């Protein structure tokens, strides 16, 4: 179980690195866009749209990484006062009843969304905008596949706590 947990953790860490790279690319894109717009009066619709797409990909992929790092929002005022095993039960039930079903639902509808965009050849309605919108739309189901992987990572960790052999160091 520890080996699978570590493998999933490493995969999700690479996802975090991808988010960092997307952030740097977005910052460089914004810098370029601002310099071109204000110094050379050259406006690029495609570069503006690329900013939005990079931000969207960074944000969507960041959801799975945040779940892996246990950085999601909850009411800690109650949660922190519970025993670690009670926390593990709450986390496990939450993963099984919300994370997995919600993610599968989004993947299911997201794939249709991507397929429609691909078949229609959807592109920006603005002249000079980006084409191939199916690429950015594919981030939606892919990001929730990573959420499922992060859910599995967290669930393995919580089950290991319930079994009395935690796979990760206690904080």
MDTraj code that builds the backbone (N, CA, C; nanometers):
import mdtraj as md
import numpy as np

residues = "UNK UNK UNK UNK UNK UNK UNK UNK UNK UNK UNK UNK UNK UNK UNK UNK UNK UNK UNK UNK UNK UNK UNK UNK UNK UNK UNK UNK UNK UNK UNK UNK UNK UNK UNK UNK UNK UNK UNK UNK UNK UNK UNK UNK UNK UNK UNK UNK UNK UNK UNK UNK UNK UNK UNK UNK UNK UNK UNK UNK UNK UNK UNK UNK UNK UNK UNK UNK UNK UNK UNK UNK UNK UNK UNK UNK UNK UNK UNK UNK UNK UNK UNK UNK UNK UNK UNK UNK UNK UNK UNK UNK UNK UNK UNK UNK UNK UNK UNK UNK UNK UNK UNK UNK UNK UNK UNK UNK UNK UNK UNK UNK UNK UNK UNK UNK UNK UNK UNK UNK UNK UNK UNK UNK UNK UNK UNK UNK UNK UNK UNK UNK UNK UNK UNK UNK UNK UNK UNK UNK UNK UNK UNK UNK UNK UNK UNK UNK UNK UNK UNK UNK UNK UNK UNK UNK UNK UNK UNK UNK UNK UNK UNK UNK UNK UNK UNK UNK UNK UNK UNK".split()
xyz = np.array([
    [0.0829, -0.1184, 0.0000],
    [0.0000, 0.0000, 0.0000],
    [0.0882, 0.1259, 0.0000],
    [0.1991, 0.1194, 0.0718],
    [0.2902, 0.2337, 0.0784],
    [0.3482, 0.2639, -0.0600],
    [0.3768, 0.1590, -0.1374],
    [0.4358, 0.1772, -0.2695],
    [0.3383, 0.2503, -0.3637],
    [0.2122, 0.2088, -0.3620],
    [0.1099, 0.2745, -0.4446],
    [0.0900, 0.4183, -0.3985],
    [0.0861, 0.4373, -0.2672],
    [0.0702, 0.5718, -0.2107],
    [0.1841, 0.6626, -0.2569],
    [0.3064, 0.6141, -0.2515],
    [0.4220, 0.6932, -0.2941],
    [0.4185, 0.7216, -0.4440],
    [0.3771, 0.6224, -0.5228],
    [0.3683, 0.6396, -0.6677],
    [0.2655, 0.7481, -0.7027],
    [0.1481, 0.7392, -0.6408],
    [0.0450, 0.8409, -0.6648],
    [0.0913, 0.9782, -0.6167],
    [0.1580, 0.9826, -0.5014],
    [0.2097, 1.1088, -0.4485],
    [0.3110, 1.1720, -0.5427],
    [0.3997, 1.0910, -0.5992],
    [0.4993, 1.1420, -0.6935],
    [0.4325, 1.1956, -0.8203],
    [0.3337, 1.1230, -0.8712],
    [0.2597, 1.1682, -0.9888],
    [0.1935, 1.3040, -0.9615],
    [0.1318, 1.3154, -0.8455],
    [0.0642, 1.4407, -0.8099],
    [0.1637, 1.5535, -0.7828],
    [0.2834, 1.5195, -0.7346],
    [0.3877, 1.6221, -0.7199],
    [0.4276, 1.6772, -0.8567],
    [0.4372, 1.5895, -0.9574],
    [0.4664, 1.6359, -1.0931],
    [0.3544, 1.7253, -1.1450],
    [0.2330, 1.6951, -1.1056],
    [0.1202, 1.7805, -1.1412],
    [0.1386, 1.9195, -1.0795],
    [0.1865, 1.9248, -0.9561],
    [0.2166, 2.0524, -0.8921],
    [0.3256, 2.1280, -0.9662],
    [0.4287, 2.0557, -1.0138],
    [0.5345, 2.1196, -1.0925],
    [0.4775, 2.1742, -1.2234],
    [0.3853, 2.0974, -1.2848],
    [0.3208, 2.1438, -1.4073],
    [0.2458, 2.2746, -1.3815],
    [0.1771, 2.2820, -1.2689],
    [0.1060, 2.4057, -1.2330],
    [0.2030, 2.5219, -1.2189],
    [0.3184, 2.4966, -1.1612],
    [0.4191, 2.6022, -1.1456],
    [0.4709, 2.6476, -1.2822],
    [0.4934, 2.5531, -1.3724],
    [0.5389, 2.5877, -1.5072],
    [0.4316, 2.6675, -1.5806],
    [0.3060, 2.6246, -1.5670],
    [0.1960, 2.6991, -1.6306],
    [0.1885, 2.8420, -1.5770],
    [0.2136, 2.8584, -1.4484],
    [0.2125, 2.9922, -1.3877],
    [0.3232, 3.0792, -1.4468],
    [0.4419, 3.0242, -1.4611],
    [0.5530, 3.1003, -1.5189],
    [0.5227, 3.1357, -1.6644],
    [0.4696, 3.0386, -1.7395],
    [0.4331, 3.0662, -1.8791],
    [0.3269, 3.1752, -1.8881],
    [0.2310, 3.1707, -1.7972],
    [0.1266, 3.2725, -1.7969],
    [0.1862, 3.4106, -1.7660],
    [0.2758, 3.4164, -1.6684],
    [0.3389, 3.5443, -1.6342],
    [0.4209, 3.5995, -1.7510],
    [0.4944, 3.5117, -1.8192],
    [0.5714, 3.5554, -1.9358],
    [0.4783, 3.6038, -2.0471],
    [0.3682, 3.5327, -2.0661],
    [0.2703, 3.5711, -2.1669],
    [0.2110, 3.7081, -2.1348],
    [0.1734, 3.7309, -2.0099],
    [0.1172, 3.8602, -1.9697],
    [0.2211, 3.9707, -1.9894],
    [0.3451, 3.9434, -1.9497],
    [0.4517, 4.0417, -1.9664],
    [0.4680, 4.0788, -2.1133],
    [0.4752, 3.9770, -2.1986],
    [0.4891, 4.0005, -2.3422],
    [0.3706, 4.0804, -2.3952],
    [0.2511, 4.0412, -2.3551],
    [0.1294, 4.1075, -2.4029],
    [0.1273, 4.2547, -2.3611],
    [0.1632, 4.2826, -2.2380],
    [0.1642, 4.4209, -2.1892],
    [0.2699, 4.5040, -2.2628],
    [0.3904, 4.4486, -2.2793],
    [0.4972, 4.5210, -2.3496],
    [0.4547, 4.5504, -2.4937],
    [0.4010, 4.4501, -2.5604],
    [0.3606, 4.4697, -2.6996],
    [0.2465, 4.5710, -2.7107],
    [0.1539, 4.5662, -2.6175],
    [0.0379, 4.6555, -2.6234],
    [0.0763, 4.8002, -2.5951],
    [0.1527, 4.8226, -2.4888],
    [0.1766, 4.9603, -2.4453],
    [0.3023, 5.0240, -2.5051],
    [0.3981, 4.9438, -2.5460],
    [0.5181, 5.0021, -2.6060],
    [0.5124, 5.0037, -2.7584],
    [0.4461, 4.9042, -2.8166],
    [0.4450, 4.8932, -2.9624],
    [0.3049, 4.9040, -3.0227],
    [0.2050, 4.9272, -2.9375],
    [0.0661, 4.9390, -2.9828],
    [0.0247, 4.8199, -3.0700],
    [0.0696, 4.7028, -3.0307],
    [0.0410, 4.5793, -3.1049],
    [-0.0419, 4.4878, -3.0148],
    [-0.1685, 4.4718, -3.0468],
    [-0.2598, 4.3921, -2.9648],
    [-0.2816, 4.2571, -3.0303],
    [-0.2669, 4.1527, -2.9516],
    [-0.2872, 4.0168, -3.0018],
    [-0.4000, 3.9500, -2.9228],
    [-0.5094, 3.9236, -2.9905],
    [-0.6225, 3.8553, -2.9286],
    [-0.5801, 3.7145, -2.8852],
    [-0.5019, 3.6481, -2.9692],
    [-0.4581, 3.5113, -2.9382],
    [-0.3761, 3.5079, -2.8088],
    [-0.2895, 3.6073, -2.7888],
    [-0.2085, 3.6093, -2.6664],
    [-0.2958, 3.6350, -2.5440],
    [-0.3976, 3.7202, -2.5591],
    [-0.4888, 3.7444, -2.4469],
    [-0.5662, 3.6168, -2.4132],
    [-0.6131, 3.5472, -2.5144],
    [-0.6856, 3.4226, -2.4902],
    [-0.5938, 3.3167, -2.4301],
    [-0.4687, 3.3150, -2.4742],
    [-0.3733, 3.2189, -2.4194],
    [-0.3522, 3.2427, -2.2698],
    [-0.3550, 3.3684, -2.2271],
    [-0.3450, 3.3997, -2.0835],
    [-0.4578, 3.3307, -2.0072],
    [-0.5789, 3.3415, -2.0571],
    [-0.6947, 3.2815, -1.9913],
    [-0.6832, 3.1293, -1.9896],
    [-0.6351, 3.0740, -2.1005],
    [-0.6238, 2.9286, -2.1100],
    [-0.5159, 2.8749, -2.0159],
    [-0.4038, 2.9449, -2.0084],
    [-0.2983, 2.9021, -1.9154],
    [-0.3464, 2.9119, -1.7708],
    [-0.4173, 3.0198, -1.7398],
    [-0.4709, 3.0338, -1.6038],
    [-0.5705, 2.9228, -1.5738],
    [-0.6588, 2.8947, -1.6693],
    [-0.7598, 2.7902, -1.6489],
    [-0.6930, 2.6544, -1.6267],
    [-0.5933, 2.6219, -1.7072],
    [-0.5240, 2.4934, -1.6922],
    [-0.4520, 2.4870, -1.5576],
    [-0.3853, 2.5959, -1.5195],
    [-0.3148, 2.5989, -1.3907],
    [-0.4141, 2.5789, -1.2759],
    [-0.5239, 2.6475, -1.2814],
    [-0.6250, 2.6373, -1.1761],
    [-0.6861, 2.4972, -1.1720],
    [-0.7250, 2.4452, -1.2864],
    [-0.7919, 2.3142, -1.2908],
    [-0.6976, 2.2021, -1.2461],
    [-0.5736, 2.2032, -1.2929],
    [-0.4794, 2.1003, -1.2505],
    [-0.4408, 2.1178, -1.1042],
    [-0.4481, 2.2404, -1.0571],
    [-0.4157, 2.2672, -0.9173],
    [-0.5153, 2.2072, -0.8193],
    [-0.6361, 2.1765, -0.8651],
    [-0.7370, 2.1181, -0.7758],
    [-0.6886, 1.9835, -0.7218],
    [-0.6394, 1.8973, -0.8096],
    [-0.5891, 1.7661, -0.7668],
    [-0.4680, 1.7783, -0.6761],
    [-0.3770, 1.8679, -0.7112],
    [-0.2579, 1.8865, -0.6278],
    [-0.2956, 1.9394, -0.4899],
    [-0.3919, 2.0308, -0.4849],
    [-0.4371, 2.0851, -0.3570],
    [-0.4988, 1.9768, -0.2698],
    [-0.5764, 1.8873, -0.3310],
    [-0.6336, 1.7760, -0.2555],
    [-0.5228, 1.6861, -0.2014],
    [-0.4220, 1.6608, -0.2824],
    [-0.3086, 1.5780, -0.2379],
    [-0.2409, 1.6411, -0.1169],
    [-0.2253, 1.7717, -0.1198],
    [-0.1567, 1.8435, -0.0116],
    [-0.2496, 1.8758, 0.1052],
    [-0.3743, 1.8306, 0.0995],
    [-0.4744, 1.8544, 0.2035],
    [-0.4938, 2.0041, 0.2262],
    [-0.4981, 2.0788, 0.1163],
    [-0.5112, 2.2233, 0.1251],
    [-0.6519, 2.2738, 0.0976],
    [-0.7482, 2.1837, 0.0907],
    [-0.8857, 2.2248, 0.0635],
    [-0.9499, 2.2852, 0.1889],
    [-1.0620, 2.3493, 0.1686],
    [-1.1291, 2.4209, 0.2768],
    [-1.2199, 2.3271, 0.3550],
    [-1.2175, 2.3412, 0.4848],
    [-1.3114, 2.2704, 0.5733],
    [-1.3240, 2.3510, 0.7019],
    [-1.4156, 2.3116, 0.7859],
    [-1.4382, 2.3836, 0.9108],
    [-1.3420, 2.3265, 1.0154],
    [-1.2208, 2.3799, 1.0177],
    [-1.1161, 2.3274, 1.1055],
    [-1.1433, 2.3501, 1.2532],
    [-1.2295, 2.4433, 1.2869],
    [-1.2556, 2.4707, 1.4282],
    [-1.3122, 2.3459, 1.4973],
    [-1.3874, 2.2659, 1.4258],
    [-1.4396, 2.1402, 1.4810],
    [-1.3448, 2.0243, 1.4510],
    [-1.2978, 2.0190, 1.3282],
    [-1.2173, 1.9081, 1.2782],
    [-1.0881, 1.8911, 1.3580],
    [-1.0220, 1.9999, 1.3893],
    [-0.8932, 1.9930, 1.4596],
    [-0.9048, 1.9346, 1.6001],
    [-1.0214, 1.9412, 1.6604],
    [-1.0391, 1.8897, 1.7962],
    [-1.0735, 1.7411, 1.7999],
    [-1.0867, 1.6790, 1.6821],
    [-1.1201, 1.5367, 1.6755],
    [-0.9932, 1.4520, 1.6766],
    [-1.0082, 1.3261, 1.7154],
    [-0.8930, 1.2344, 1.7112],
    [-0.8545, 1.2098, 1.5655],
    [-0.7305, 1.1666, 1.5450],
    [-0.6815, 1.1415, 1.4088],
    [-0.7639, 1.0324, 1.3405],
    [-0.8070, 0.9320, 1.4144],
    [-0.8879, 0.8247, 1.3545],
    [-1.0263, 0.8755, 1.3157],
    [-1.0851, 0.9615, 1.3959],
    [-1.2143, 1.0208, 1.3608],
    [-1.1982, 1.1084, 1.2371],
    [-1.0902, 1.1829, 1.2309],
    [-1.0616, 1.2633, 1.1122],
    [-1.0489, 1.1735, 0.9892],
    [-0.9833, 1.0586, 1.0051],
    [-0.9656, 0.9660, 0.8934],
    [-1.1001, 0.9117, 0.8456],
    [-1.1908, 0.8840, 0.9388],
    [-1.3251, 0.8380, 0.9005],
    [-1.3975, 0.9471, 0.8225],
    [-1.3949, 1.0695, 0.8735],
    [-1.4613, 1.1822, 0.8068],
    [-1.4021, 1.2041, 0.6673],
    [-1.2706, 1.2020, 0.6586],
    [-1.2042, 1.2221, 0.5292],
    [-1.2391, 1.1108, 0.4316],
    [-1.2394, 0.9867, 0.4789],
    [-1.2706, 0.8726, 0.3919],
    [-1.4137, 0.8805, 0.3388],
    [-1.5061, 0.9094, 0.4276],
    [-1.6466, 0.9217, 0.3860],
    [-1.6614, 1.0385, 0.2872],
    [-1.5953, 1.1480, 0.3145],
    [-1.6007, 1.2630, 0.2240],
    [-1.5462, 1.2318, 0.0861],
    [-1.4366, 1.1579, 0.0825],
    [-1.3771, 1.1197, -0.0461],
    [-1.4721, 1.0274, -0.1223],
    [-1.5258, 0.9277, -0.0523],
    [-1.6120, 0.8295, -0.1185],
    [-1.7466, 0.8878, -0.1621],
    [-1.8011, 0.9794, -0.0828],
    [-1.9350, 1.0314, -0.1129],
    [-1.9359, 1.1607, -0.1943],
    [-1.8261, 1.2326, -0.1960],
    [-1.8257, 1.3586, -0.2720],
    [-1.7197, 1.3626, -0.3808],
    [-1.5951, 1.3364, -0.3464],
    [-1.4864, 1.3515, -0.4437],
    [-1.5039, 1.2578, -0.5624],
    [-1.5199, 1.1286, -0.5363],
    [-1.5293, 1.0330, -0.6468],
    [-1.6546, 1.0527, -0.7319],
    [-1.7746, 1.0586, -0.6734],
    [-1.8936, 1.0752, -0.7587],
    [-1.8936, 1.2072, -0.8364],
    [-1.8569, 1.3156, -0.7707],
    [-1.8550, 1.4463, -0.8371],
    [-1.7544, 1.4467, -0.9517],
    [-1.6371, 1.3894, -0.9276],
    [-1.5337, 1.3855, -1.0313],
    [-1.5779, 1.2998, -1.1497],
    [-1.6382, 1.1859, -1.1226],
    [-1.6861, 1.1000, -1.2313],
    [-1.7950, 1.1692, -1.3119],
    [-1.8799, 1.2426, -1.2453],
    [-1.9851, 1.3176, -1.3139],
    [-1.9246, 1.4234, -1.4067],
    [-1.8277, 1.4960, -1.3583],
    [-1.7642, 1.5996, -1.4403],
    [-1.6874, 1.5373, -1.5563],
    [-1.6193, 1.4262, -1.5317],
    [-1.5480, 1.3581, -1.6408],
    [-1.6480, 1.3133, -1.7468],
    [-1.7585, 1.2540, -1.7033],
    [-1.8587, 1.2048, -1.7970],
    [-1.9117, 1.3168, -1.8869],
    [-1.9541, 1.4262, -1.8266],
    [-2.0072, 1.5368, -1.9063],
    [-1.8961, 1.6137, -1.9769],
    [-1.7782, 1.6191, -1.9169],
    [-1.6666, 1.6911, -1.9770],
    [-1.6178, 1.6279, -2.1053],
    [-1.6192, 1.4952, -2.1106],
    [-1.5757, 1.4270, -2.2331],
    [-1.6686, 1.4603, -2.3497],
    [-1.7986, 1.4678, -2.3228],
    [-1.8931, 1.5072, -2.4271],
    [-1.8697, 1.6508, -2.4720],
    [-1.8370, 1.7350, -2.3777],
    [-1.8062, 1.8752, -2.4033],
    [-1.6855, 1.8866, -2.4963],
    [-1.5815, 1.8075, -2.4693],
    [-1.4596, 1.8064, -2.5507],
    [-1.4911, 1.7504, -2.6895],
    [-1.5662, 1.6408, -2.6922],
    [-1.6000, 1.5782, -2.8211],
    [-1.6791, 1.6745, -2.9105],
    [-1.7748, 1.7454, -2.8527],
    [-1.8524, 1.8427, -2.9303],
    [-1.7622, 1.9526, -2.9861],
    [-1.6723, 2.0039, -2.9032],
    [-1.5814, 2.1098, -2.9479],
    [-1.4909, 2.0599, -3.0603],
    [-1.4461, 1.9350, -3.0496],
    [-1.3592, 1.8767, -3.1519],
    [-1.4349, 1.8578, -3.2829],
    [-1.5537, 1.7980, -3.2750],
    [-1.6316, 1.7698, -3.3958],
    [-1.6775, 1.8975, -3.4654],
    [-1.7075, 1.9997, -3.3884],
    [-1.7522, 2.1264, -3.4470],
    [-1.6364, 2.2143, -3.4931],
    [-1.5140, 2.1742, -3.4573],
    [-1.3989, 2.2581, -3.4894],
    [-1.4088, 2.3930, -3.4196],
    [-1.4572, 2.3893, -3.2949],
    [-1.4811, 2.5132, -3.2207],
    [-1.3527, 2.5944, -3.2065],
    [-1.3689, 2.7246, -3.2289],
    [-1.2555, 2.8158, -3.2149],
    [-1.3070, 2.9484, -3.1626],
    [-1.2158, 3.0377, -3.1380],
    [-1.2521, 3.1687, -3.0848],
    [-1.3426, 3.2429, -3.1823],
    [-1.4452, 3.3093, -3.1291],
    [-1.5300, 3.3902, -3.2174],
    [-1.4621, 3.5209, -3.2592],
    [-1.3529, 3.5567, -3.1916],
    [-1.2832, 3.6808, -3.2215],
    [-1.1820, 3.6600, -3.3339],
    [-1.1734, 3.7555, -3.4267],
    [-1.0721, 3.7443, -3.5326],
    [-0.9323, 3.7465, -3.4706],
    [-0.8500, 3.6542, -3.5137],
    [-0.7144, 3.6457, -3.4600],
    [-0.7063, 3.5684, -3.3298],
    [-0.8183, 3.5094, -3.2868],
    [-0.8202, 3.4312, -3.1631],
    [-0.7677, 3.2907, -3.1851],
    [-0.7662, 3.2144, -3.0799],
    [-0.7142, 3.0783, -3.0852],
    [-0.8141, 2.9830, -3.1497],
    [-0.7600, 2.8798, -3.2115],
    [-0.8437, 2.7732, -3.2661],
    [-0.8267, 2.6502, -3.1774],
    [-0.8894, 2.5418, -3.2134],
    [-0.8761, 2.4144, -3.1411],
    [-0.9142, 2.4272, -2.9935],
    [-1.0335, 2.4784, -2.9675],
    [-1.0806, 2.4931, -2.8293],
    [-1.0932, 2.3597, -2.7571],
    [-1.0976, 2.2500, -2.8309],
    [-1.1086, 2.1195, -2.7657],
    [-0.9878, 2.0930, -2.6767],
    [-0.8751, 2.1539, -2.7082],
    [-0.7548, 2.1306, -2.6274],
    [-0.7748, 2.1854, -2.4865],
    [-0.8186, 2.3104, -2.4752],
    [-0.8381, 2.3668, -2.3416],
    [-0.9570, 2.3014, -2.2733],
    [-1.0590, 2.2646, -2.3496],
    [-1.1746, 2.1997, -2.2890],
    [-1.1398, 2.0595, -2.2374],
    [-1.0388, 1.9972, -2.2958],
    [-0.9971, 1.8642, -2.2480],
    [-0.9318, 1.8714, -2.1103],
    [-0.8920, 1.9913, -2.0694],
    [-0.8347, 2.0082, -1.9356],
    [-0.9393, 1.9753, -1.8283],
    [-1.0666, 1.9989, -1.8576],
    [-1.1719, 1.9762, -1.7580],
    [-1.1778, 1.8288, -1.7167],
    [-1.2026, 1.7350, -1.8092],
    [-1.2065, 1.5951, -1.7635],
    [-1.0709, 1.5440, -1.7153],
    [-0.9637, 1.5907, -1.7779],
    [-0.8303, 1.5466, -1.7360],
    [-0.7996, 1.5914, -1.5936],
    [-0.8371, 1.7129, -1.5608],
    [-0.8096, 1.7627, -1.4256],
    [-0.8881, 1.6828, -1.3212],
    [-1.0086, 1.6397, -1.3553],
    [-1.0845, 1.5614, -1.2588],
    [-1.0404, 1.4158, -1.2540],
    [-0.9705, 1.3696, -1.3569],
    [-0.9021, 1.2410, -1.3455],
    [-0.7922, 1.2526, -1.2398],
    [-0.7217, 1.3653, -1.2403],
    [-0.6197, 1.3893, -1.1382],
    [-0.6818, 1.4056, -0.9996],
    [-0.8021, 1.4599, -0.9927],
    [-0.8713, 1.4694, -0.8635],
    [-0.9019, 1.3289, -0.8120],
    [-0.9429, 1.2390, -0.9009],
    [-0.9681, 1.1003, -0.8596],
    [-0.8381, 1.0357, -0.8108],
    [-0.7296, 1.0597, -0.8824],
    [-0.5997, 1.0055, -0.8392],
    [-0.5622, 1.0621, -0.7023],
    [-0.5836, 1.1917, -0.6828],
    [-0.5555, 1.2536, -0.5531],
    [-0.6478, 1.1966, -0.4455],
    [-0.7735, 1.1700, -0.4811],
    [-0.8665, 1.1076, -0.3869],
    [-0.8186, 0.9692, -0.3458],
    [-0.7682, 0.8924, -0.4420],
    [-0.7131, 0.7598, -0.4104],
    [-0.5923, 0.7723, -0.3178],
    [-0.5058, 0.8700, -0.3471],
    [-0.3887, 0.8954, -0.2630],
    [-0.4317, 0.9253, -0.1194],
    [-0.5277, 1.0180, -0.1054],
    [-0.5755, 1.0550, 0.0285],
    [-0.6462, 0.9375, 0.0966],
    [-0.7268, 0.8630, 0.0213],
    [-0.8006, 0.7511, 0.0785],
    [-0.7054, 0.6427, 0.1302],
    [-0.6007, 0.6136, 0.0551],
    [-0.5010, 0.5172, 0.1018],
    [-0.4388, 0.5657, 0.2324],
    [-0.4077, 0.6948, 0.2379],
    [-0.3507, 0.7510, 0.3610],
    [-0.4459, 0.7406, 0.4787],
    [-0.5748, 0.7684, 0.4545],
    [-0.6735, 0.7628, 0.5632],
    [-0.6990, 0.6192, 0.6077],
    [-0.7064, 0.5273, 0.5139],
    [-0.7271, 0.3863, 0.5494],
    [-0.6080, 0.3340, 0.6287],
    [-0.4883, 0.3768, 0.5901],
    [-0.3694, 0.3326, 0.6640],
    [-0.3720, 0.3839, 0.8079],
    [-0.4271, 0.5036, 0.8298],
    [-0.4410, 0.5558, 0.9656],
    [-0.5406, 0.4700, 1.0434],
    [-0.6516, 0.4351, 0.9794],
    [-0.7536, 0.3521, 1.0456],
    [-0.7008, 0.2123, 1.0789],
    [-0.6085, 0.1638, 0.9954],
    [-0.5503, 0.0318, 1.0198],
    [-0.4342, 0.0374, 1.1193],
    [-0.3969, 0.1581, 1.1601],
    [-0.2911, 0.1731, 1.2609],
    [-0.1501, 0.1725, 1.2044],
    [-0.1365, 0.1854, 1.0727],
    [-0.0042, 0.1878, 1.0095],
    [0.0023, 0.2996, 0.9074],
    [0.0082, 0.4261, 0.9531],
    [0.0067, 0.5386, 0.8597],
    [0.1181, 0.5318, 0.7569],
    [0.0835, 0.5573, 0.6300],
    [0.1826, 0.5549, 0.5234],
    [0.2552, 0.6870, 0.5096],
    [0.2042, 0.7911, 0.5734],
    [0.2696, 0.9218, 0.5681],
    [0.2978, 0.9693, 0.7100],
    [0.3984, 1.0551, 0.7187],
    [0.4367, 1.1074, 0.8507],
    [0.3252, 1.1951, 0.9069],
    [0.3012, 1.1833, 1.0346],
    [0.2026, 1.2687, 1.1020],
    [0.2577, 1.4097, 1.1103],
    [0.1720, 1.5103, 1.0901],
    [0.2196, 1.6491, 1.0977],
    [0.1881, 1.7086, 1.2324],
])
top = md.Topology()
chain = top.add_chain()
for i, resn in enumerate(residues, 1):
    res = top.add_residue(resn, chain, resSeq=i)
    for name in ("N", "CA", "C"):
        top.add_atom(name, md.element.get_by_symbol(name[0]), res)
traj = md.Trajectory(xyz[None], top)
